[in-house]
């Protein structure tokens, strides 16, 4: 049954989303392109919704994870866009919400707004911090998130038990852009780091993460290049130490990295190019039928 319209995108119910087809690649709904399985359609969306299915060795049932990043709450980001994105996630009803940093832009004047927004997300919800959070005040931002039941992982690991009794280890890496990351410590806390979901704001440290663990790494930070010019933006980013801009990447021997373009703006609402289009991501962890590495 069709669900509500979120930012002009008609989402489907959680049941339909989970049973709508075994698509192994990311289905993007943006710029007028409907996904092959028809689980959403365009009506002038202000953000895109991506959906990917990932075989997972430690689950017996499919579990839906919503990934939200780079809200940049403040004058540079539309509150209407943020509210509708939060409503989309709430209405879909994921099993877990993960957030990977940059909740504010600069300063702490919008903490009450951030608290009000994120209090509407489903639980459980787990987060890590980003560079703008450290520049603005990591401690009060962490306290704000934890006051509404969102656990912030600072170079440590948490085991999530779903209603189905399946377990998922989540590793949280603090921000690498500001040098607060401790990958060794975080991965050492996991029982099976090579079968863990890793939350990490800063994609350039994904290669080091993959050396120690992480079956799936989710990140933000890049805004998909923010001003994306085909051929030019990826080349400039790679030369400046940012090889991972948007979407899926193979990292290490078995890890996969997903870089979410995020929702907010660090510069007054300016994003150019499809990879930079504001995004929320849904990741489906489904039972793995073989022992091979996941193929996205």
C-alpha positions in Angstrom: 0.0 0.0 0.0 1.4 3.4 -0.9 2.7 5.5 2.0 2.9 9.3 2.5 4.6 11.8 0.2 7.9 12.8 1.7 9.5 15.8 0.0 7.5 15.0 -3.1 8.6 11.3 -3.0 5.8 8.8 -2.4 7.4 6.2 -0.2 6.0 2.8 0.4 5.3 1.1 3.7 8.1 -0.8 5.4 6.5 -4.1 4.5 6.4 -3.2 0.8 9.9 -1.8 0.9 11.2 -5.1 2.4 9.3 -7.4 0.1 9.2 -5.3 -3.1 12.0 -7.3 -4.8 15.5 -8.6 -4.3 17.5 -5.7 -5.8 21.2 -6.2 -5.1 22.2 -2.7 -6.3 21.4 0.7 -4.9 18.1 2.0 -6.2 18.2 5.8 -6.4 15.1 7.9 -6.8 16.0 11.4 -7.9 15.9 13.7 -10.9 12.7 12.1 -12.2 14.1 8.5 -12.3 11.9 5.9 -10.7 13.5 2.8 -9.3 13.2 -0.5 -11.2 10.9 -1.9 -8.5 8.7 1.1 -8.3 8.9 1.5 -4.5 8.9 5.3 -4.9 8.2 7.9 -7.5 9.1 11.5 -8.1 7.0 14.6 -7.4 9.6 17.4 -7.3 11.7 15.8 -4.5 14.2 17.9 -2.6 16.2 14.9 -1.6 16.8 11.4 -3.0 16.1 8.1 -1.3 18.6 5.3 -1.9 17.9 1.7 -1.1 20.5 -1.1 -1.1 20.3 -4.8 -0.1 23.4 -6.3 1.6 23.8 -10.1 2.3 24.8 -10.4 6.0 26.2 -13.5 7.7 24.8 -12.9 11.2 21.1 -12.3 10.6 18.3 -14.8 10.0 15.8 -12.2 9.0 16.0 -9.0 6.9 16.6 -5.9 8.9 16.1 -2.3 7.7 18.6 0.4 8.6 18.2 4.1 7.9 21.3 6.1 7.5 21.2 9.9 8.1 24.2 12.2 8.0 25.3 15.8 7.6 22.2 17.6 8.8 24.1 20.9 9.3 21.2 22.3 11.3 21.4 26.1 11.0 20.7 28.9 8.6 22.4 27.1 5.7 19.9 24.2 5.6 16.1 24.3 5.0 14.2 23.2 8.1 11.4 22.0 5.8 13.7 19.6 4.1 15.0 18.3 7.4 11.6 17.8 8.9 10.3 15.9 5.9 13.4 13.7 5.8 12.9 12.9 9.5 9.2 12.2 8.8 10.2 9.8 5.9 12.4 7.8 8.2 9.8 7.8 11.0 7.0 6.6 8.7 9.2 3.8 7.2 9.9 2.4 10.6 13.4 1.0 10.3 14.9 -1.5 12.8 17.8 0.8 13.4 18.7 4.4 12.7 22.4 5.3 12.3 23.8 8.8 12.1 27.3 9.8 11.1 27.9 13.3 12.2 27.8 17.1 11.3 24.6 17.7 13.1 25.2 21.4 13.3 27.0 23.8 11.0 28.9 26.2 13.2 28.2 27.0 16.9 25.7 25.6 19.4 22.8 28.1 18.9 20.6 25.5 17.2 20.9 22.6 19.7 17.2 22.9 20.7 16.2 22.6 17.1 18.5 19.6 16.6 17.0 18.0 19.7 13.5 18.5 18.5 14.2 17.1 15.1 16.1 14.0 16.2 13.6 13.2 19.0 11.2 12.2 16.2 13.4 9.4 14.9 12.6 5.8 15.6 14.7 4.0 18.2 17.2 2.4 18.6 19.4 5.0 17.1 23.2 5.2 17.2 25.5 8.0 16.2 29.1 9.2 15.7 30.4 12.7 15.6 31.7 14.8 12.6 34.2 17.6 12.2 31.6 20.4 12.5 30.5 18.9 15.7 34.0 19.0 17.1 34.5 22.5 15.8 31.2 23.6 17.4 31.4 21.7 20.7 31.5 17.9 20.8 30.5 17.5 24.4 27.3 19.5 24.4 26.3 17.9 21.1 26.9 14.5 22.4 24.9 15.3 25.6 22.0 16.6 23.4 21.9 13.4 21.4 22.1 11.1 24.5 19.5 13.1 26.3 16.9 11.9 23.7 18.1 8.3 23.7 20.6 8.4 20.8 23.8 6.6 21.8 27.0 8.3 20.6 29.8 5.8 20.0 33.2 7.4 20.6 35.8 4.8 19.3 33.9 1.9 20.8 31.5 -0.9 19.9 27.8 -1.6 20.7 25.9 -4.8 20.1 22.3 -4.4 18.9 19.7 -7.1 19.4 16.7 -6.8 17.1 13.2 -8.0 18.0 14.0 -11.1 15.9 16.8 -11.9 18.4 19.4 -11.3 15.6 22.4 -9.4 16.8 24.5 -6.8 15.0 27.8 -5.3 16.2 28.1 -1.6 15.4 31.5 0.0 15.6 31.6 3.8 16.0 34.7 5.7 14.9 35.1 9.3 16.1 35.9 12.0 13.5 39.0 11.5 11.4 39.0 15.0 9.9 39.8 16.5 13.3 42.0 13.6 14.4 39.7 12.2 17.1 39.5 8.7 15.6 41.0 5.7 17.3 40.4 2.8 14.9 42.5 0.3 16.7 40.6 0.9 20.0 37.2 0.8 18.4 37.7 -2.4 16.4 39.4 -4.1 19.3 36.2 -3.7 21.3 34.3 -5.8 18.7 33.9 -9.6 19.1 33.8 -10.1 15.3 35.0 -6.8 13.7 35.0 -8.3 10.2 31.2 -8.8 10.5 30.4 -5.4 11.9 28.7 -2.3 10.7 31.0 0.7 11.1 29.9 4.2 11.5 32.5 6.8 10.4 32.0 10.4 9.4 35.2 10.8 7.4 35.6 8.5 4.3 39.4 8.9 3.8 40.1 6.6 6.8 38.0 3.8 5.4 41.1 1.9 4.1 42.6 1.7 7.6 39.2 0.7 9.0 39.0 -2.1 6.5 42.4 -3.5 7.6 41.0 -4.1 11.1 37.4 -5.0 10.4 34.1 -3.7 9.1 32.0 -5.6 6.6 30.0 -2.5 5.9 31.3 1.1 6.5 28.9 4.0 6.2 30.1 7.6 6.1 29.2 11.1 5.1 31.2 14.4 5.1 31.6 14.8 1.4 28.2 16.1 0.4 28.8 14.1 -2.8 31.3 16.7 -3.8 28.8 19.5 -3.1 29.6 21.2 -6.4 29.9 18.1 -8.6 31.3 18.5 -12.1 31.8 15.1 -13.9 35.4 14.2 -14.3 36.6 17.4 -12.6 35.3 17.0 -9.0 36.4 13.4 -8.6 39.9 14.2 -10.0 40.3 17.2 -7.7 39.0 15.3 -4.7 41.3 12.3 -5.3 44.3 14.5 -5.7 43.4 16.2 -2.4 43.1 12.9 -0.5 39.4 12.3 -0.9 39.0 9.3 -3.2 35.5 8.4 -1.9 32.8 10.9 -2.8 29.4 9.3 -3.2 27.8 5.8 -3.3 29.5 2.4 -3.1 33.1 1.5 -3.0 35.2 -1.7 -2.5 37.6 -1.2 0.4 40.2 -3.8 1.4 39.6 -7.5 0.9 35.9 -7.7 1.8 34.7 -4.4 3.2 32.2 -2.2 1.4 31.9 1.6 1.9 28.8 3.6 1.4 29.3 7.4 1.3 25.9 9.1 1.8 25.7 12.6 0.4 23.8 13.8 3.4 21.0 16.3 3.8 22.4 19.7 4.9 24.5 22.4 3.5 27.7 23.9 4.8 27.3 26.8 2.4 23.8 28.4 2.0 21.9 25.7 0.2 24.3 25.2 -2.7 24.6 21.7 -4.1 25.2 21.0 -7.8 25.2 17.7 -9.7 23.3 14.4 -9.1 26.0 12.8 -6.8 25.7 15.8 -4.5 21.9 15.7 -4.4 20.7 15.6 -0.7 20.1 12.0 0.4 18.7 9.6 3.0 19.8 6.0 2.6 18.0 2.7 3.5 20.2 -0.4 3.9 18.6 -3.8 4.1 20.7 -6.5 5.8 19.4 -9.8 4.5 20.4 -13.4 5.5 23.5 -14.4 3.5 23.0 -17.7 1.6 26.7 -18.3 0.9 30.0 -17.6 2.6 31.2 -15.3 -0.1 31.8 -11.7 0.4 28.9 -9.4 -0.1 28.2 -8.2 -3.6 26.3 -4.9 -3.9 
